[in-house]
């Protein structure tokens, strides 16, 4: 499973034009940016949403903690531990 997930993230690195992405079995089909800001602000700050990838333009709208690192040019993510 871990290899499959890593492979999907490697594939995602070849794409752009998205705002939010996450690989997994129980991923929401639609993630609203306003919901992230309102309902997930603590997790965005403390880094507990591992695997979440965000367009760097959202950094001004969301408060992100130190766990966020570059994913690919113009995108950041919280890597898996």
N, C-alpha and C positions, 0 to 999 in steps of 0.2 A: 504494500500500500504506500509506504513512504516513497518508493521509487516512482510510482505512478503520479503521486502528488508533485514530486520534484520535476518530473517530466512535463506536467501541465504548466507549472510555473516557468520552466525553460521555454516552452512554446509561447506562453504569454509575453515573454520578453521580446518576441518578434513582432508584436502588435502595438499599435498606438491608437489614439482617438477615444479611448474609454476614460471614464472618470474614476470608477471604483471597480475592483475585481477581487475575487476570493475563490480559491479552489477548494472543493470538499464535497462531501455527500449531502450535508444539510445546509447548503448555502441558500440564502434567500434569492428568489428569482429576480427581485427588484430591490435595490437599495436606494433609499431616498437620502440625498445629501442633508436636507433639513432634519430628518430623523437621526442621522448620525450625529449632527451637532447637538440636538436636543436630548436624545435618549441614550447616546453612547459616548458622551463627552468624557466621562470618567475612564472608560476603557481606552479611548483614543489617547488620553494623557498617560495612563499607567502602562500602556503597551500590552494589554491582555488580549487584544484582538489579533492574535498571531495569524499571519498569512494574508492580512488585508493589504491591498495595494491601492494607492491613491495617486491621482494626477497631482503634481506639485502645485498647480494653480489653486487647489483647495486648501493649501496651507494657510492662506489668509482668512478663510471662512471657519476653519476648525482649529482647535487648540491641540497640538500634537506634542507628545512627550519625547524624551531622549531615545526611546527605543526605535524610533523611525530612522531608517537608513536608506540610501539609494537602492532602487530596484533595477532601474534602467534609466537612460536619460529622460528627464522630466517626470519621473515617477519615484515614489518612496513606498516603503513597506515595513511592516513589523515581521521580521523573519521568525521562523520556528526556532525554538531553543535547541 
